[in-house]
Amino acid sequence: MGNFETENNNIAKLSYELTYHNYIMNRDNARLLFKELSVSEYLLLHYLIKFTSESDAPKEKVYLMDLAENLKQPMREISKLAGSLKDRGLIIWAHDGNGSEGTYLIITESGLKLVYRQDEIMKDYYGRVIQKYGKENVIALLKMMSDLEEVIDSVFAEKGEEVYGN
């Protein structure tokens, strides 16, 4: 049973990574898999889970600034998204001090349950994709996509908004 659980966990991690990359590169197709959450909501909630419980050095708090940076979204969009999740009872929006020291998010039990339901859909779908394409191929592809993102970011950083900005 242990190998099955480990394999399921690996598929869940690969599913998340595929979702993230699929979302970034092809938002329309990824949306078809989501009924209760948008792709953006799923990624934000998954990020909260990942960095508050699943990482090697879990964070006690995940700040809006961290979310904006890691999800590569403007702070305004992250705030709007977080507000919507808060209104649905999926996260708690909290502040350090009087609010000027940082705003952070905490996922609720309802948020966890919803992410886990979505994870099951993703594991089913991407499990079949992985089976057809091959686990090693998927891992290699994700690595290459990650490498490409780093190159893209470095090229952008070289010239910055002066050349590529609006």
C-alpha positions, 0 to 999 in steps of 0.5 A: 500500500505504501508504494501506491500512496507514494505513486499517488503523491508523485502524480499529485505533485506532477499534476500540480506542476502540469496544471501550473504550466498548462495554465501559463501556456494554455489557459483555455484548455486547463479551465475545462477541468475546473468546476468549483475553482478557477485555475488561478484559485486552485494555484493560489490555494495549492501554493498555500498548502504547499508552503505551509505544510508540504515544504521542507521548511514550512512557513507559518504565514504566506504573505500576499507579496510572496503569492504575487511573486511566486504566481507571477501575478500583479499584487492587485490581481492576487488581492482580488483573488484572495478577496473572492476566496475569503468571501467564499470561506476558503481562506482567512485574510489576516494582518501582522500588527495594524496591517502595515507589516504585511497581509497573509492568508490561511487556508480554511478546512473548506478550502482544503477540502475543495483543493483535495476534491480538485486534486482528485480530478487532476490526478485522474486526468493527468494520471492518464496523460502521464500513462500515455506520455510516460512519467519520465517524459513528463518529468523531463518536459517539466524540467525543460519548461522550468529551465526555459522559464528561467531563461525567459526571465533572465532575458527579460531581466537583461533589458527589463521594461525599457525594451519589453514593457508598455 
